[in-house]
C-alpha cells in the first residue's frame, strides 16, 4: 500500500502544478485580452489599458501561484 501512495503522490503533484500553470496562463490571457479590447474601444497613444492590465494580470498570477504553493506546502 505504501508503494501506491508514493507513486500517486508525484503524479498528483504534477497534476497540481500543471493546473496552476494553466490557471496562471488564463489569468494573464484574460487581463491582456480585456486591455486590448479597452484600447480598441478607447484609443490612446500608448495602449495604456493593455500595458496596465497585462502587468496587473501578471502580478495577480504570480500572487496566485505563491498562495497556492504555500497552501500546498501546509497540506504536506
FENFEN-V345588 format. One record per backbone hydrogen bond with DSSP energy under -0.5 kcal/mol. NH is the residue of the N-H (numbers start at 1). CO is the residue of the C=O. If there is no record, write none. Layout:
BEGIN
NH/CO, NH/CO
END
This chain:
BEGIN
5/1, 6/2, 7/3, 8/4, 9/5, 10/6, 11/7, 12/8, 13/9, 14/10, 15/11, 16/12, 17/13, 18/14, 19/15, 20/16, 21/17, 22/18, 23/19, 24/20, 25/21, 26/22, 27/23, 28/24, 29/25, 30/26, 31/27, 32/28, 33/29, 34/30, 35/31, 36/32, 37/33, 38/34, 39/35, 40/36, 41/37, 42/38, 47/44, 51/47, 52/48, 53/49, 54/50, 55/51, 56/52, 57/53, 58/54, 59/55, 60/56, 61/57, 62/58, 63/59, 64/60, 65/61, 66/62, 67/63, 68/64, 69/65, 70/66, 71/67, 72/68, 73/69, 74/70, 75/71, 76/72
END
